[in-house]
């Protein structure tokens, strides 16, 4: 007998793994408790939303306005549309944009504070010129924006506009020329303006002086003063002195 075949075959060792699986049964009362908790949470949220949206404690009844000098606080508050509004419904950016559309308001900032406090901070357009068109008078700021005149202000140069139509924003060159002229001749109280001739006025001798517009107003005023002295020395009394161009003209 072959030695190999005579060897005893050993049986293979087998490992048996037993996996024990334990399943927990979900009790009905656990499901019911979750539903009840969700229901109470939803009911609480609905109650809070209803309270915040309906309680008078969160409705704006008074608006605080700061920074205004000429525009009444009542007018600003009314234009904002915030009175009687729920504070949670306020969109500050939208209100600021609406207030900035007012002619007299340059900038506006709206801030809200619970429960119903609203503050509007404004920057008004500062009047630099008193502009008259026909029988109506307006204020004009340094940007040429025309706003309603709200009272009397001392020291403003009166500009009588002879244009056929008044726009909401004036010619920047005319505004700059008038402001420069006021700083150069503080005693000057009134001038006229037309699109054709620009700024013009009558001096104390009754001469009609045409200055036009532009950045060179200081040079024109210096020429005017020198020419006036020369003409007076020669006993010349012109009716018109035109300084709009480089070469002075008088007649």
Secondary structure by P-SEA (a helix, b strand, c coil): cccccccccccbbbbbbbbbbbbbcccaaaaaaaaaaaaaaaaaaaaaaaaaaccccccccbbbbcccccccaaaaaaaacccccccccccaaaaaaaaaacccccbbbbbbcccbbbbbbbbccccccccccccbbbbbccccccccccccccbbbbbbbccccccccccaaaaaaaaaaaaacccccbbbbcccccbbbbccccbbbbbccccaaaaaaaaaaaaaaaaaaacccccbbbccccccccc
